[in-house]
Amino acid sequence: MVDVKTSGNYQINYYLSAKKQGQLFELWIDDLKQHEVSLTNIEPQQVSNWHQINRTLTLNAGHHKLKVLATGSGWKIDKFELTKS
């Protein structure tokens, strides 16, 4: 759950690593798919390193249920940050 104080655009930053390139997961908010996250265009020797991937969301004020749905394997997420744009 996330409590959004002010409606508007937000940036979500994912910090993750993966064993290979490709589709990793989807972000769903309030049972609506927001976006897919993939790791692409990475040099083979850098695939296992930590990477930051950013996306923009539009959220209304109030409580929201966030869900990460795995669509690929061999990845891990360290954290994510949600900040007002």
C-alpha positions in Angstrom: 0.0 0.0 0.0 1.1 3.5 -0.7 -0.6 6.7 0.6 -0.4 9.5 -2.0 -0.9 12.9 -0.4 -1.1 15.0 -3.6 -2.4 14.0 -7.0 0.1 14.3 -9.9 3.0 12.7 -11.7 5.4 10.6 -9.8 8.7 8.9 -10.7 9.3 5.3 -9.6 12.9 4.2 -9.5 13.6 0.5 -9.4 17.0 -0.8 -8.2 17.5 -4.3 -9.5 19.8 -6.9 -11.0 19.2 -9.8 -13.3 21.0 -12.9 -14.6 20.0 -12.1 -18.1 18.4 -9.5 -20.3 14.6 -9.5 -21.0 11.3 -8.9 -19.4 11.4 -9.0 -15.6 8.1 -7.8 -14.1 4.9 -5.7 -14.4 3.7 -3.0 -12.0 0.0 -3.0 -11.2 -1.7 -0.3 -9.1 -5.2 -0.9 -7.9 -5.5 -3.9 -10.2 -4.6 -1.9 -13.3 -1.4 -2.7 -15.2 0.8 0.5 -15.3 3.9 -0.7 -17.1 6.4 -3.5 -17.8 10.0 -3.5 -16.7 12.7 -5.1 -18.9 16.4 -5.1 -18.7 17.8 -4.5 -22.3 20.7 -3.0 -24.1 23.1 -4.0 -21.3 26.6 -5.4 -22.0 26.8 -9.1 -21.1 29.5 -8.5 -18.5 27.1 -5.9 -16.8 24.0 -8.0 -16.6 24.4 -9.1 -12.9 25.3 -5.6 -11.8 22.7 -3.4 -10.0 20.8 -1.1 -12.4 18.3 1.7 -11.9 15.3 1.8 -14.1 12.9 4.8 -14.0 9.2 5.1 -15.0 6.6 7.9 -14.6 3.2 7.3 -13.1 0.1 9.5 -12.7 -1.5 9.0 -9.3 -4.5 10.5 -7.6 -4.4 11.4 -3.9 -5.4 8.5 -1.6 -4.5 4.9 -0.8 -3.3 2.6 -3.6 -2.4 -1.1 -3.7 0.9 -1.7 -5.5 1.7 -5.2 -6.9 4.8 -6.4 -8.7 4.0 -9.4 -11.0 7.0 -11.4 -12.1 7.0 -12.2 -15.8 10.6 -13.4 -16.0 13.0 -15.3 -13.8 16.6 -14.8 -12.5 16.2 -11.2 -11.2 16.0 -9.5 -7.8 14.9 -6.1 -6.7 16.8 -4.3 -3.9 14.3 -1.4 -3.5 12.1 1.1 -5.3 11.5 4.8 -4.6 8.4 6.8 -5.4 8.9 10.6 -5.7 6.8 13.4 -6.9 7.9 14.8 -10.3 
